[in-house]
């Protein structure tokens, strides 16, 4: 039996969102790199084209170019804001106070016990029912479905060790559901 006491803070929720959108798979890490490169490359390309237009004194073409640049920039900023900013905004608006959870990992299932104000919540989940499990750095991410899950830091483990938890998850989770980043 392995136990972990977790304090669910706003920073931890943001960390979960960052992992979910950016680091949980090689594909997501690659797409994040592409987005960051696009944020640098698009303005650089505009500057080069603007200098060429000014050099050849094509003022009308330059005006059309500027309008197109603003449209493309608007679409890029809106996409990036929706992809990165909206989930973080949701956390800021919905996370009112810190809560505490206790995780107990058994051989066949794990239990999550939490308290939110006067409401106590106890969930028992079988490992086979998990959508995905990821181990990334100091964190264990236990996805209940595609978008919701739990996260446990190695430092949160109070009974047992992180290595034992990692071994347990490696033993009970199907290989296609286990992601060791």
C-alpha positions in Angstrom: 0.0 0.0 0.0 1.3 3.4 -1.0 -0.2 6.7 0.3 0.1 10.3 -0.8 -1.3 13.5 0.7 -1.9 16.1 -1.9 -2.7 19.8 -1.6 -4.6 20.9 -4.7 -3.5 24.5 -5.3 -4.1 26.8 -8.2 -0.4 26.4 -9.2 -0.9 22.6 -9.3 -4.0 23.0 -11.5 -2.0 25.2 -13.9 0.8 22.6 -13.9 -1.7 19.9 -14.8 -3.1 22.0 -17.7 0.5 22.8 -18.9 1.3 19.0 -18.9 -2.0 18.1 -20.6 -1.6 20.6 -23.4 2.2 20.7 -23.8 4.1 17.8 -22.5 2.0 14.7 -22.2 3.1 13.2 -25.6 5.9 13.7 -28.1 3.3 14.9 -30.6 2.1 17.7 -28.2 5.7 18.7 -27.4 6.4 18.9 -31.1 3.3 21.0 -31.8 4.3 23.4 -29.0 7.7 23.8 -30.5 6.2 24.6 -33.9 3.8 27.2 -32.4 6.7 28.9 -30.6 8.8 28.9 -33.8 5.8 30.3 -35.7 5.5 33.1 -33.2 9.1 34.1 -34.0 9.1 33.3 -37.7 5.9 35.2 -38.8 7.0 38.6 -37.6 10.5 38.1 -39.0 9.0 37.2 -42.4 6.8 40.3 -42.3 9.8 42.5 -41.6 11.8 41.0 -44.5 8.8 41.5 -46.9 8.2 45.0 -45.6 11.9 46.0 -46.2 11.7 44.5 -49.8 8.5 46.4 -50.5 9.9 49.7 -49.2 13.1 49.1 -51.1 11.2 48.7 -54.4 8.8 51.5 -53.4 5.6 49.5 -53.9 3.4 51.5 -51.6 0.0 50.1 -52.7 1.3 46.5 -52.4 2.7 47.4 -49.0 -0.6 48.6 -47.7 -2.3 45.4 -48.8 0.5 43.4 -47.2 0.0 45.2 -43.9 -3.7 44.5 -43.9 -3.0 40.8 -44.6 -0.4 40.8 -41.8 -2.9 42.1 -39.3 -5.5 39.5 -40.3 -2.9 36.7 -40.0 -1.7 38.0 -36.7 -5.2 38.2 -35.4 -5.9 34.5 -36.3 -2.6 33.4 -34.8 -3.1 35.3 -31.6 -6.7 34.0 -31.3 -5.5 30.4 -31.9 -2.7 30.6 -29.4 -4.9 32.3 -26.8 -7.6 29.7 -27.2 -5.1 26.8 -27.0 -3.1 28.1 -24.1 -5.0 30.9 -22.4 -8.5 29.5 -22.1 -7.7 26.5 -19.9 -5.7 28.7 -17.5 -8.5 31.3 -17.4 -10.9 28.5 -16.5 -8.7 27.5 -13.6 -8.4 31.1 -12.4 -12.2 31.5 -12.5 -13.2 28.2 -10.9 -10.4 27.5 -8.4 -11.7 29.3 -5.3 -9.6 27.7 -2.5 -7.1 24.9 -2.0 -8.4 21.4 -1.2 -6.7 18.4 0.1 -6.8 14.8 -1.2 -5.4 11.5 0.1 -4.5 8.8 -2.4 -4.1 5.2 -1.3 -2.7 2.9 -4.0 -3.5 -0.8 -3.6 -2.6 -3.7 -5.9 -5.9 -3.7 -7.9 -7.2 -0.2 -7.4 -6.6 3.2 -5.8 -8.8 5.4 -3.6 -9.0 9.1 -3.6 -10.4 10.8 -0.5 -11.0 14.5 -0.5 -12.9 17.2 1.3 -14.3 20.4 -0.2 -15.9 22.4 2.5 -18.5 20.3 4.2 -18.6 17.7 1.4 -16.4 14.6 1.7 -15.7 12.8 -1.6 -14.4 9.2 -1.8 -13.6 7.6 -5.1 -12.4 4.1 -5.8 -10.9 3.6 -9.2 -9.6 0.4 -10.8 -6.3 0.8 -12.7 -7.8 -0.9 -15.8 -10.5 1.9 -16.0 -7.9 4.7 -16.3 -7.6 6.3 -19.7 -3.8 6.9 -19.5 -1.1 7.1 -16.9 1.9 9.3 -17.4 5.1 9.6 -15.4 6.9 12.9 -16.2 9.7 14.2 -14.1 8.6 14.4 -10.5 4.9 13.9 -11.4 2.5 11.0 -11.9 -0.6 11.9 -14.0 -3.5 9.5 -13.7 -6.1 10.3 -16.4 -9.7 9.3 -15.7 -10.7 10.3 -19.3 -9.2 12.3 -22.1 -9.3 15.6 -20.2 -9.7 14.9 -16.5 -7.3 13.3 -14.1 -5.2 13.4 -10.9 -1.6 14.3 -10.4 0.7 13.2 -7.6 4.1 14.6 -7.0 6.8 12.3 -5.8 7.2 14.6 -2.7 3.6 14.0 -1.8 4.1 10.3 -1.1 4.0 9.7 2.7 3.9 5.9 2.9 6.0 3.9 0.5 8.3 5.4 -2.2 7.9 6.9 -5.6 9.9 4.0 -7.1 7.4 1.6 -5.6 4.5 3.6 -7.1 6.2 3.6 -10.4 6.8 -0.1 -10.3 3.2 -0.7 -9.3 1.8 1.4 -12.1 4.2 -0.3 -14.6 2.9 -3.7 -13.4 -0.9 -3.0 -13.4 -1.3 -0.5 -16.3 -1.4 -1.8 -19.9 1.7 -0.8 -21.8 -0.3 1.2 -24.4 -1.8 3.3 -21.5 1.5 3.9 -19.8 3.5 6.9 -20.9 6.9 7.5 -19.3 8.0 10.8 -20.7 
